[in-house]
Amino acid sequence: MSEIKVIVIEDHNLTRMGLRAALQTEPEIKIIGEASNATDGLQLLKTLKPDVATIDIGLPDMDGIELTRRYRQYQQETQDFTTNLLILTMQNSEEAVLAAFGAGADSYCMKDIESENLINAVKTTSTGSSWIDPAIADIVLQQVRRDDANSGISSKRVMIEGLEPEVERTIETFPLTQREKEVLELIVAGCDNAEIGKKLYLTVGTVKTHVRGILSKLCVADRTQAAVRALRAGLVH
């Protein structure tokens, strides 16, 4: 298997050592750099071009969300999308989670995550997909009730392909209608079809039609993926 190059951006020495020790138990993962602040971390991101960077949300000079935003802007300018970003934090507030995804984070994990799950998160993030801590998924999606019982999403994680240029072009070519945007907002808020119908004065059948259209336009298979993709693409706030 190919090697996964990782840098760790974390200001607490013991936490940084713990992350390094946990990740280095996986032969596929190689730590190629570490930083204790956002300024040094941003420089490492630009020069080392790792596959994944783990970023502490509470860095001393600028928070991990601002670092994520600045690096995403740099990637857009250079058209170099080698690195995917995994936010690590003790904050599980809705505001922090939405801000991280709005800035362009690929994955979001709590710092008390088990080592095995951290390794899985890094591996998943390295492929361009997102790994979302189950506690975070509950907050972001507000326990979305999925229609499809065979959606393939485990109880331990939610995975979604990254927002690739092809997907962006599809969304631009086939934009959501105003009604679809309203339905999508309610999906992200955790409403099921009956609740959406009641709020928008639509029949459940009509809601299902809109949901199918949303899934098709966002190139996703289910409501959970639609909600995460909508947040990452800035379609809802």
Protein Blocks (a to p, Z undefined) as FASTA:
>chain_A
ZZdddddddfblklmmmmmmmmmmpmkbccfbdcfbfklmmmmmmmnopabdcddfkbfk
bcfklmmmmmmmmmmmnopakbccddddfbfcfklmmmmmmnopabdcdfkbcfklmmmm
mmmmmnopacddfklmmmmnoopacfblknopafkbccdddddfklmmmmmmmccdfklm
mmmmmmmnopafklmmmmnopafklmmmmmmmmmmmnopabfklmmmmmmmnopaZZ
